[in-house]
Amino acid sequence: MVKVNEIVCADPACPGFETVILVMAPGVRSMARKIAMPLADVTRQDVLRAIRLDH
């Protein structure tokens, strides 16, 4: 299961909105990644870069 949310970052160093990708699978530790931009601006490349396993 994959969940994607856009949130307002409370940290003053954040750009305002960020996109959070949560990947969940039974028996495996969940993986959360953040992209420092609003969801509407996120590209396929941004997602691929964010979920790289060596990240």
KOLSE-155588 format. One record per residue (C-alpha): residue number from 1; residue in one letter; x, y, z. Coordinates in steps of 0.25 Angstrom, whole numbers, plus 5000, padded with zeros to 4 digits. Layout:
{pt NUM,a,{X,Y,Z}};
...
END
This chain:
{pt 1,m,{5000,5000,5000}};
{pt 2,v,{5005,5014,4997}};
{pt 3,k,{4999,5027,5003}};
{pt 4,v,{5003,5041,4998}};
{pt 5,n,{5000,5053,5007}};
{pt 6,e,{5002,5068,5005}};
{pt 7,i,{5005,5074,5019}};
{pt 8,v,{5009,5088,5024}};
{pt 9,c,{5023,5087,5030}};
{pt 10,a,{5024,5094,5043}};
{pt 11,d,{5039,5095,5043}};
{pt 12,p,{5043,5110,5039}};
{pt 13,a,{5054,5104,5030}};
{pt 14,c,{5043,5097,5021}};
{pt 15,p,{5038,5103,5008}};
{pt 16,g,{5023,5102,5014}};
{pt 17,f,{5017,5090,5008}};
{pt 18,e,{5023,5076,5006}};
{pt 19,t,{5019,5063,5000}};
{pt 20,v,{5020,5051,5009}};
{pt 21,i,{5021,5037,5002}};
{pt 22,l,{5018,5025,5011}};
{pt 23,v,{5020,5011,5006}};
{pt 24,m,{5015,5000,5014}};
{pt 25,a,{5015,4984,5012}};
{pt 26,p,{5011,4973,5022}};
{pt 27,g,{5023,4968,5029}};
{pt 28,v,{5032,4979,5025}};
{pt 29,r,{5036,4992,5032}};
{pt 30,s,{5029,5004,5026}};
{pt 31,m,{5037,5014,5018}};
{pt 32,a,{5034,5029,5019}};
{pt 33,r,{5040,5039,5009}};
{pt 34,k,{5038,5054,5009}};
{pt 35,i,{5039,5063,4996}};
{pt 36,a,{5040,5078,5000}};
{pt 37,m,{5030,5083,4990}};
{pt 38,p,{5014,5083,4989}};
{pt 39,l,{5008,5071,4983}};
{pt 40,a,{5004,5078,4970}};
{pt 41,d,{5019,5081,4967}};
{pt 42,v,{5024,5067,4969}};
{pt 43,t,{5029,5060,4957}};
{pt 44,r,{5031,5045,4954}};
{pt 45,q,{5046,5048,4955}};
{pt 46,d,{5044,5054,4969}};
{pt 47,v,{5037,5042,4974}};
{pt 48,l,{5048,5032,4968}};
{pt 49,r,{5059,5040,4974}};
{pt 50,a,{5051,5040,4988}};
{pt 51,i,{5049,5025,4988}};
{pt 52,r,{5063,5021,4984}};
{pt 53,l,{5067,5009,4993}};
{pt 54,d,{5081,5015,4996}};
{pt 55,h,{5074,5028,5000}};
END
